[in-house]
Amino acid sequence: MPYQSPGDHGTKVDAYIASAPAEARPKLREMRQIIRLAARTAAATLKYGMPFYEYLGARLVYFAGHKNHVGVYALTHVESEVPERLKEYLDNRSTLRFPLDRPLPAPAIRDAIRRRMKENESIAREEQPGARRRPAR
């Protein structure tokens, strides 16, 4: 197997997409490309049987193909701010469902990924030895 840097997005994701329902594959490839462009250094693997990306050791996003939609998991959550352009796709507390017969809202997905990356960066800074801790509330 060739060397894979953390940002290579790995052959496991390729295999997942190849085994997904045929009608979902184009959207899955597009979703992977959106993630690659927004999070070039994110590490990719499979978790819970679907593509999973992490950034700075913390969860970034999961996605999966289904017969009628592509699901995106853990990128947004109702208890935090859900970007306006993604609210129509929110199904459940942290599941986004993008129908296969509509274009993916790529700019909104990229923005949400970048927002999550900033959250992960903030957490990583706080966890560094000697970092100033926020006072407990």
SULDACOR-V6285 format. One record per helix or strand of 3 or more residues. SS is the DSSP state (H for helix, E for strand). FROM is the first residue (numbers start at 0). LEN is the number of residues. If there is no record, write none. Layout:
SS&FROM&LEN + SS&FROM&LEN
//
This chain:
H&10&9 + H&21&17 + E&42&5 + E&49&6 + E&57&8 + E&68&5 + H&83&6 + E&94&5 + H&105&22
//
